[in-house]
Every structure is written in C-alpha cells, then in structure tokens.
C-alpha cells in the first residue's frame, strides 16, 4: 500500500502512530537557494535548523527502536557546512539520534585501472569557477535511536574482485560477497529531457533508496517513509522492492501529481 499525501510532513507525521516505521529515506530542502517552486529554500540558517529538529523529532517518534533513518544532504561549494550543521543539530548536543554510519553518495568518479587506463562514469553538474572543483558527491547520514542497529552488510555488498580472497579470510565464510563500505557510486539514470523526465531540482535516483533499504534489511522493512517525497522516487523504490507499506508527504501539488503519474506508469516487477 502506497500512501502519498499533499501535506506538510510535520502535520502529517503527527497523525501517525508511535513506532510504526522501519526505514526512513529522505532528502529535505538544503536551504541553499534551490528553486523548488512552492517552498522557499532561503530561510535564516538558525530558523532552518530549528525547523529540521521539529520534523526530525516526529521522525524519531514514528520510528521503531530498530529502525534506520537515512538522511541525504548535499551542499554547494559556496555553502559547504550545511550538511555538517544539520547533522550536529540532530546528533550533536541534545541529540535526537545517534550517527551510526556516514555514506558518501558518489555521482561521478574517474578511476585509473591497473593497466593505466582512466574511466570516467556518472553524471555531475559542472562548476564554472576558479576557486571550486566540480561537486560530485553528497552525504547520506545513517541515523538510529541507539547507534547499534544490525545491518545486512552483505546483502548490500559486492563480489570480490580477487576471488582468492573468498577462501583466504575466515570472515567470508566462503561467500563471494563483501561489505560495500561507505562509498556508494550510484549514478542517475541517463535521460533525454530533464524537464520531462526529472522535473525536480534535487531528486535522488531510485537506486539510492534501494541501497539504503537493502542495507537495513528488506525482510525487516515492512513500512518505508519519506517525509519529503518530491516526485516520488522513494515510492518507486518501495513499489520495486514490494514493500508492504509506504508513506510519503509533499506540499507541492505539481510534484505530487508527477509522483502519482510515475507510479501509474511504472510496471510491477
């Protein structure tokens, strides 16, 4: 069951029961002047962080004790401290959460192979500047109530590049799968028209949500929530993963209409 609500998430979550959500994956407004349409993304920083504590407090209330909260936050070169300030507001002094893991969502990367070849993959928005380099990553903070939530590391892992390592280490138990680590290369899908296919200024790919849920544990995820659903990416992931229940909130009517259209046009797996 997928429930999408055109509603302020703070108001919407207050109507939800305590401890009913297994996983939260979301990307709130970054307060860096992004043109979201309905929402003003340029409020006073202190007011913004206070507002984030308000909705995060409701997120904590609806989370089960063993739930995971994956918070995606980006920045811009001129304003690089926002992700860290938000993290400190939620998990610093007077914490609402424990920071259990920090992941780097890599959108674009260049890798030199053992033969000396360089392969560049992924997508990024070029920065025209003499001071800053292209910004090719964002943060995903894994927040929990206790800091000790068990994770399915192998389920979200990768095969060994050197197969000799499968039997070399006792910890592998003979399984060709290792922990992926805290660096996730998850590119956007290639599209022809951003206005038509990704009409949102700060959307994340479906694969990012799937990675978060898989790491927490798909069998342990009966209810997924996204307080800032945007154009419905988290809902699409819930549909693909056949999660029993999904709840999402969005204040922008046009974004929510796109989310519903994307769900309607996405075939069941």
C-alpha positions in Angstrom: 0.0 0.0 0.0 1.5 3.3 -1.1 0.0 6.4 0.6 1.0 9.8 -0.8 -0.2 12.9 1.0 -0.2 16.5 -0.2 0.5 17.8 3.3 3.2 19.3 5.4 5.2 16.4 6.8 5.2 17.8 10.3 1.4 17.9 10.3 1.1 14.5 8.6 3.5 12.6 10.9 1.7 13.9 14.0 -1.3 11.9 12.8 0.8 8.7 12.6 1.1 6.1 15.4 4.2 5.8 17.6 6.9 3.4 16.4 5.3 2.3 13.1 8.1 2.9 10.6 11.0 0.6 9.8 13.1 2.7 7.5 13.1 6.4 6.6 14.9 7.6 3.5 14.6 11.3 2.7 16.3 14.4 1.3 14.9 17.6 2.9 15.4 21.0 1.4 19.0 22.1 1.7 18.4 25.8 2.4 20.9 26.8 -0.3 18.5 28.7 -2.5 17.2 25.9 -4.7 14.1 26.8 -6.7 11.6 24.2 -5.5 8.6 26.2 -6.7 6.3 26.1 -3.6 8.9 26.0 -0.9 11.2 28.9 -0.1 14.7 27.4 0.2 16.5 30.5 1.6 15.4 30.9 5.2 17.6 32.0 8.1 20.1 29.2 8.9 19.2 29.1 12.6 15.5 29.0 11.8 16.1 26.3 9.2 18.0 24.1 11.7 15.2 24.6 14.3 12.6 23.5 11.8 14.6 20.4 10.9 14.7 19.5 14.6 10.9 19.8 14.7 10.2 17.4 11.8 13.1 15.1 12.9 11.6 14.8 16.3 8.5 13.4 14.7 10.5 11.1 12.5 12.1 9.7 15.7 8.7 9.2 17.3 7.3 7.2 14.4 10.4 5.1 14.0 10.6 1.7 15.7 13.5 1.1 18.1 15.5 -0.8 15.5 14.6 1.4 12.6 17.1 3.3 10.3 16.9 6.9 9.2 18.9 7.6 6.0 19.3 11.4 5.6 20.6 12.6 2.2 22.0 16.1 2.4 24.0 18.0 -0.3 25.7 21.3 -0.4 27.2 23.8 -2.8 30.8 25.0 -2.9 29.9 28.4 -1.6 28.0 26.8 1.3 29.8 23.6 2.3 28.9 23.5 6.0 25.2 22.9 5.8 25.3 19.0 5.9 27.6 19.1 9.0 25.5 21.8 10.7 22.3 19.8 10.1 24.0 16.6 11.4 25.1 18.4 14.6 21.6 19.8 15.1 20.2 16.3 15.0 23.0 14.2 16.6 25.2 16.7 18.4 24.4 18.3 21.7 20.9 17.3 23.0 20.8 14.6 20.3 17.7 13.2 18.7 19.7 10.4 17.0 23.0 8.5 17.0 25.1 8.8 13.9 25.7 5.2 13.2 27.3 5.5 9.7 28.2 8.1 7.2 28.0 7.3 3.5 29.3 9.2 0.5 26.9 9.1 -2.4 29.3 9.4 -5.4 27.5 10.7 -8.5 30.5 10.8 -10.8 34.0 9.3 -10.5 37.2 8.8 -12.5 39.1 5.6 -11.8 42.5 4.6 -13.1 42.8 0.9 -13.8 45.7 -1.4 -13.1 46.7 -1.1 -16.8 46.8 2.7 -16.5 43.5 3.4 -18.3 41.2 6.1 -16.8 37.5 5.5 -16.9 35.1 8.3 -16.0 31.5 7.3 -15.2 28.4 9.0 -13.8 26.9 12.4 -14.0 27.6 15.8 -12.4 26.7 19.5 -12.8 29.8 21.3 -14.0 31.0 24.2 -11.8 32.4 27.3 -13.7 34.8 28.6 -11.1 38.4 29.4 -10.5 38.0 28.6 -6.8 35.9 25.4 -6.7 36.1 22.0 -8.3 33.1 20.1 -9.6 30.9 18.8 -6.8 30.4 15.1 -7.5 29.1 13.7 -4.2 26.5 14.1 -1.4 26.2 12.7 2.1 23.9 10.1 3.4 23.8 10.1 7.2 22.6 6.8 8.8 20.8 7.8 12.0 19.3 5.5 14.5 17.9 5.7 18.0 20.6 3.5 19.7 23.6 3.5 17.4 23.6 -0.3 17.4 21.0 -1.3 14.8 22.2 -4.5 13.0 22.7 -4.2 9.2 22.6 -6.6 6.3 26.1 -5.7 5.1 26.5 -8.5 2.6 23.0 -8.1 1.1 24.0 -4.6 0.1 27.6 -5.6 -0.7 29.7 -6.5 -3.8 31.5 -9.6 -5.1 35.2 -9.8 -4.5 37.3 -8.6 -7.4 40.1 -11.1 -6.4 38.3 -14.4 -6.0 41.3 -15.8 -3.9 40.0 -13.6 -1.1 36.8 -15.6 -0.8 38.6 -18.5 0.8 41.6 -16.6 2.2 39.7 -15.0 5.1 37.6 -16.9 7.6 35.2 -14.0 7.9 33.9 -14.6 4.4 32.5 -18.0 5.3 33.2 -19.0 1.7 30.7 -16.4 0.4 31.6 -14.3 -2.6 30.2 -11.1 -1.1 31.8 -8.4 1.0 30.6 -5.2 2.6 30.4 -2.4 0.1 31.8 0.1 2.5 30.7 3.7 3.0 31.4 4.9 -0.6 28.4 4.4 -2.9 28.7 5.1 -6.6 25.0 5.4 -7.7 24.6 7.4 -10.9 21.4 9.0 -12.1 19.6 7.2 -15.0 20.5 8.8 -18.3 17.6 10.9 -19.6 16.9 13.0 -22.7 14.9 15.8 -21.1 15.3 16.9 -17.5 12.1 19.0 -17.7 10.1 15.9 -18.8 11.8 13.0 -17.1 13.3 14.6 -13.9 11.4 17.8 -13.3 12.7 18.3 -9.8 15.9 20.3 -8.9 17.2 17.9 -6.2 15.9 14.4 -6.9 17.9 11.3 -6.0 18.0 8.1 -8.0 15.8 5.1 -7.2 19.0 3.1 -6.6 20.0 5.2 -3.7 16.7 4.3 -1.8 17.1 0.6 -2.7 20.7 0.6 -1.4 19.5 2.1 1.9 16.6 -0.4 2.4 18.8 -3.4 1.3 21.4 -2.4 3.9 18.9 -2.1 6.7 17.3 -5.4 5.6 14.5 -5.9 3.1 12.9 -8.5 5.3 12.9 -6.1 8.2 11.3 -3.3 6.2 7.5 -3.5 6.2 7.0 0.3 6.3 9.1 2.8 4.5 8.6 6.5 4.9 9.8 9.7 3.1 8.7 13.0 4.6 9.8 14.9 1.5 8.6 12.7 -1.3 9.2 15.2 -4.2 8.4 13.5 -7.5 8.1 10.1 -5.8 11.5 8.4 -6.1 11.2 6.6 -2.7 7.7 5.4 -3.6 9.0 3.9 -6.8 11.7 2.1 -4.8 9.0 0.8 -2.4 7.0 -0.5 -5.4 10.0 -2.2 -7.0 11.0 -3.8 -3.7 7.4 -4.9 -2.9 7.5 -3.2 0.5 4.1 -3.7 2.3 3.5 -0.1 3.2 4.9 3.3 2.1 4.1 6.8 3.4 5.2 10.0 1.7 4.4 13.7 2.2 4.8 16.6 -0.3 3.5 20.1 -0.1 3.9 20.9 -3.9 0.8 19.8 -5.8 2.6 19.6 -9.1 5.4 17.4 -7.8 2.9 15.1 -6.2 1.0 14.8 -9.4 4.2 13.8 -11.1 4.9 11.2 -8.4 1.4 9.7 -8.9 2.0 9.6 -12.7 5.3 7.9 -12.3 3.8 5.2 -10.1 1.0 4.7 -12.5 3.3 4.3 -15.4 5.8 2.0 -13.6 5.2 -1.7 -14.3 5.0 -4.0 -11.3 8.1 -6.2 -11.0 
